[in-house]
């Protein structure tokens, strides 16, 4: 995931969870869920603004 390398908040999250002993696979799963929760309302708003022909 590119976000794990480039976004400071995500890097801090990964470092914190790694220090807590969370497996990398679980960290990825949590990050994916967070990203979806962040993007879903944006996608819905975009779709609501477009008319389907």
N, CA, C and O atoms as a MOPAC input file, in Angstrom:
PM7 MOZYME 1SCF
protein

 N      0.84000 1    -1.17700 1     0.00000 1
 C      0.00000 1     0.00000 1     0.00000 1
 C      0.88600 1     1.24200 1     0.00000 1
 O      1.72200 1     1.42600 1     0.88500 1
 N      0.69500 1     2.05700 1    -0.97100 1
 C      1.49400 1     3.26900 1    -1.12400 1
 C      1.30000 1     4.19700 1     0.06700 1
 O      2.24000 1     4.85000 1     0.52100 1
 N      0.09400 1     4.24500 1     0.55500 1
 C     -0.22200 1     5.15000 1     1.66200 1
 C      0.63300 1     4.85600 1     2.90200 1
 O      0.91900 1     5.76200 1     3.68500 1
 N      1.03500 1     3.60800 1     3.07800 1
 C      1.85200 1     3.23800 1     4.23600 1
 C      3.23800 1     3.87200 1     4.16100 1
 O      3.88500 1     4.07600 1     5.18800 1
 N      3.68900 1     4.17800 1     2.97100 1
 C      5.01900 1     4.77000 1     2.80100 1
 C      4.99500 1     6.27900 1     2.70500 1
 O      5.98200 1     6.93800 1     3.03000 1
 N      3.86800 1     6.84000 1     2.25800 1
 C      3.88200 1     8.26300 1     1.93000 1
 C      3.10200 1     9.16400 1     2.88700 1
 O      3.43800 1    10.34000 1     3.02400 1
 N      2.09100 1     8.65400 1     3.53600 1
 C      1.22500 1     9.49900 1     4.35300 1
 C      1.66400 1     9.43600 1     5.82000 1
 O      1.65900 1     8.35500 1     6.40700 1
 N      2.04100 1    10.56300 1     6.42100 1
 C      2.59200 1    10.56300 1     7.78500 1
 C      1.67300 1     9.95600 1     8.85300 1
 O      2.14300 1     9.23500 1     9.73300 1
 N      0.37100 1    10.24300 1     8.78300 1
 C     -0.54400 1     9.68000 1     9.78200 1
 C     -0.59800 1     8.16000 1     9.68200 1
 O     -0.65500 1     7.46300 1    10.69500 1
 N     -0.57800 1     7.65500 1     8.45200 1
 C     -0.62300 1     6.21100 1     8.24600 1
 C      0.67600 1     5.57000 1     8.71600 1
 O      0.65600 1     4.50300 1     9.33000 1
 N      1.79100 1     6.20600 1     8.43400 1
 C      3.08000 1     5.67700 1     8.90400 1
 C      3.11500 1     5.60100 1    10.42500 1
 O      3.60000 1     4.62000 1    10.98900 1
 N      2.60500 1     6.63000 1    11.08700 1
 C      2.57400 1     6.63600 1    12.54800 1
 C      1.67000 1     5.51400 1    13.06400 1
 O      2.00200 1     4.84600 1    14.04300 1
 N      0.53500 1     5.31000 1    12.40800 1
 C     -0.38400 1     4.23300 1    12.79800 1
 C      0.29500 1     2.87600 1    12.67700 1
 O      0.22400 1     2.05500 1    13.59200 1
 N      0.95500 1     2.64200 1    11.54200 1
 C      1.62600 1     1.36100 1    11.30700 1
 C      2.72600 1     1.13900 1    12.35200 1
 O      2.85200 1     0.04300 1    12.89900 1
 N      3.50600 1     2.16000 1    12.62200 1
 C      4.56600 1     2.03100 1    13.62800 1
 C      3.98900 1     1.72200 1    15.00200 1
 O      4.51600 1     0.87600 1    15.72400 1
 N      2.91300 1     2.40300 1    15.36300 1
 C      2.28100 1     2.19000 1    16.67200 1
 C      1.72900 1     0.77100 1    16.79200 1
 O      1.94500 1     0.10000 1    17.80000 1
 N      1.02100 1     0.32100 1    15.76600 1
 C      0.43100 1    -1.01900 1    15.79600 1
 C      1.50500 1    -2.10700 1    15.75500 1
 O      1.35400 1    -3.14600 1    16.39900 1
 N      2.57800 1    -1.88200 1    15.01200 1
 C      3.67900 1    -2.83700 1    14.96800 1
 C      4.31600 1    -2.96100 1    16.34600 1
 O      4.63700 1    -4.06200 1    16.79100 1
 N      4.49900 1    -1.82500 1    17.02100 1
 C      5.07900 1    -1.83000 1    18.36700 1
 C      4.17300 1    -2.56700 1    19.35700 1
 O      4.65500 1    -3.16200 1    20.32100 1
 N      2.86400 1    -2.52600 1    19.11300 1
 C      1.90600 1    -3.22500 1    19.97500 1
 C      1.88500 1    -4.72600 1    19.69900 1
 O      1.28400 1    -5.49000 1    20.45300 1
 N      2.54300 1    -5.14600 1    18.61800 1
 C      2.60400 1    -6.56700 1    18.28700 1
 C      1.54200 1    -7.03800 1    17.31500 1
 O      1.36000 1    -8.24300 1    17.14100 1
 N      0.84100 1    -6.12000 1    16.68000 1
 C     -0.18500 1    -6.49700 1    15.71600 1
 C      0.47200 1    -7.03600 1    14.45200 1
 O      1.42200 1    -6.43500 1    13.95100 1
 N     -0.01700 1    -8.15800 1    13.92900 1
 C      0.56000 1    -8.70300 1    12.69300 1
 C      0.35200 1    -7.75800 1    11.50200 1
 O     -0.63900 1    -7.03100 1    11.43700 1
 N      1.28600 1    -7.78400 1    10.58200 1
 C      1.22500 1    -6.90100 1     9.40900 1
 C     -0.05500 1    -7.11200 1     8.60100 1
 O     -0.63000 1    -6.15500 1     8.08200 1
 N     -0.49200 1    -8.34700 1     8.49800 1
 C     -1.71400 1    -8.65400 1     7.75000 1
 C     -2.92100 1    -7.95900 1     8.39400 1
 O     -3.78400 1    -7.43200 1     7.69100 1
 N     -2.97800 1    -7.95900 1     9.71300 1
 C     -4.07200 1    -7.30000 1    10.42900 1
 C     -3.98600 1    -5.78300 1    10.26100 1
 O     -5.01300 1    -5.11600 1    10.13000 1
 N     -2.78000 1    -5.23800 1    10.26500 1
 C     -2.58800 1    -3.80100 1    10.04100 1
 C     -3.12500 1    -3.41700 1     8.66700 1
 O     -3.81500 1    -2.40700 1     8.53200 1
 N     -2.81600 1    -4.21000 1     7.65500 1
 C     -3.30300 1    -3.94800 1     6.29500 1
 C     -4.82400 1    -3.98500 1     6.26100 1
 O     -5.45400 1    -3.13200 1     5.63600 1
 N     -5.41300 1    -4.96800 1     6.93000 1
 C     -6.87000 1    -5.10100 1     6.94000 1
 C     -7.51600 1    -3.86600 1     7.56300 1
 O     -8.49000 1    -3.33500 1     7.03000 1
 N     -6.97900 1    -3.41600 1     8.67800 1
 C     -7.52700 1    -2.23100 1     9.35100 1
 C     -7.36900 1    -0.97900 1     8.49300 1
 O     -8.27400 1    -0.14800 1     8.42800 1
 N     -6.22900 1    -0.84900 1     7.84100 1
 C     -6.01000 1     0.31900 1     6.97800 1
 C     -6.97800 1     0.33200 1     5.79800 1
 O     -7.49500 1     1.38600 1     5.42800 1
 N     -7.21800 1    -0.81900 1     5.21800 1
 C     -8.15900 1    -0.89600 1     4.09500 1
 C     -9.55700 1    -0.48600 1     4.54400 1
 O    -10.25200 1     0.24200 1     3.83500 1
 N     -9.96600 1    -0.94800 1     5.70800 1
 C    -11.28300 1    -0.57300 1     6.22200 1
 C    -11.35400 1     0.93000 1     6.47100 1
 O    -12.36900 1     1.55400 1     6.16000 1
 N    -10.30900 1     1.51600 1     7.01800 1
 C    -10.28100 1     2.95000 1     7.27900 1
 C    -10.38100 1     3.74400 1     5.97800 1
 O    -11.12900 1     4.71700 1     5.89100 1
 N     -9.62500 1     3.32200 1     4.97800 1
 C     -9.62500 1     4.02400 1     3.69100 1
 C    -11.01300 1     3.95800 1     3.05100 1
 O    -11.49000 1     4.94800 1     2.49700 1
 N    -11.65600 1     2.80200 1     3.12800 1
 C    -13.00000 1     2.67100 1     2.56700 1
 C    -13.97500 1     3.58400 1     3.29500 1
 O    -14.79500 1     4.24500 1     2.65800 1
 N    -13.89700 1     3.63000 1     4.62600 1
 C    -14.78800 1     4.52400 1     5.39100 1
 C    -14.55000 1     5.98200 1     5.01700 1
 O    -15.47700 1     6.79300 1     5.04800 1
 N    -13.31900 1     6.31600 1     4.66600 1
 C    -12.97000 1     7.68700 1     4.28600 1
 C    -13.47900 1     8.01600 1     2.87700 1
 O    -13.94600 1     9.12800 1     2.63200 1
 N    -13.39200 1     7.06300 1     1.96300 1
 C    -13.72700 1     7.32000 1     0.56500 1
 C    -15.19100 1     7.07900 1     0.20200 1
 O    -15.70300 1     7.70300 1    -0.72700 1
 N    -15.86000 1     6.19900 1     0.90800 1
 C    -17.23700 1     5.83100 1     0.56300 1
 C    -18.17800 1     7.03600 1     0.46800 1
 O    -18.90300 1     7.15000 1    -0.52000 1
 N    -18.19600 1     7.93300 1     1.45000 1
 C    -19.09100 1     9.10100 1     1.32700 1
 C    -18.74500 1     9.99100 1     0.12600 1
 O    -19.63400 1    10.57700 1    -0.49300 1
 N    -17.48100 1    10.08500 1    -0.19200 1
 C    -17.05900 1    10.88800 1    -1.34200 1
 C    -17.56900 1    10.26200 1    -2.63600 1
 O    -18.05100 1    10.96400 1    -3.52400 1
 N    -17.46000 1     8.94600 1    -2.73600 1
 C    -17.93400 1     8.23300 1    -3.92700 1
 C    -19.44500 1     8.37300 1    -4.06000 1
 O    -19.95400 1     8.62700 1    -5.15100 1
 N    -20.16100 1     8.20900 1    -2.95300 1
 C    -21.62100 1     8.34600 1    -3.00100 1
 C    -22.04000 1     9.75000 1    -3.42400 1
 O    -22.95800 1     9.90900 1    -4.22800 1
 N    -21.37700 1    10.75600 1    -2.89100 1
 C    -21.69900 1    12.13400 1    -3.25500 1
 C    -21.44500 1    12.36900 1    -4.73700 1
 O    -22.22100 1    13.05400 1    -5.40500 1
 N    -20.36400 1    11.80300 1    -5.24700 1
 C    -20.03300 1    11.95300 1    -6.66000 1
 C    -21.09300 1    11.27400 1    -7.53000 1
 O    -21.52200 1    11.82600 1    -8.54300 1
 N    -21.50300 1    10.08700 1    -7.13000 1
 C    -22.52400 1     9.36800 1    -7.90900 1
 C    -23.86900 1    10.08400 1    -7.84400 1
 O    -24.60100 1    10.10100 1    -8.83400 1
 N    -24.20100 1    10.66200 1    -6.72300 1
 C    -25.48100 1    11.37700 1    -6.58900 1
 C    -25.49900 1    12.63200 1    -7.48200 1
 O    -26.56100 1    13.06600 1    -7.92700 1
 N    -24.33600 1    13.19600 1    -7.73100 1
 C    -24.26000 1    14.39100 1    -8.55600 1
 C    -24.35900 1    14.11300 1   -10.03600 1
 O    -24.63300 1    15.02000 1   -10.82100 1
 N    -24.13900 1    12.87200 1   -10.43000 1
 C    -24.20400 1    12.48500 1   -11.85100 1
 C    -25.55700 1    11.88500 1   -12.18200 1
 O    -26.13200 1    11.14200 1   -11.38700 1
 N    -26.06100 1    12.21400 1   -13.36600 1
 C    -27.31200 1    11.62900 1   -13.82000 1
 C    -26.98600 1    10.42600 1   -14.70100 1
 O    -26.11200 1    10.48600 1   -15.56500 1
 N    -27.69800 1     9.35000 1   -14.46500 1
 C    -27.50000 1     8.14300 1   -15.27100 1
 C    -28.41900 1     8.23500 1   -16.49100 1
 O    -29.61900 1     8.47500 1   -16.35700 1
 N    -27.84500 1     8.04300 1   -17.67600 1
 C    -28.62500 1     8.14600 1   -18.90100 1
 C    -29.34700 1     6.86800 1   -19.18400 1
 O    -30.05900 1     6.77000 1   -20.18300 1

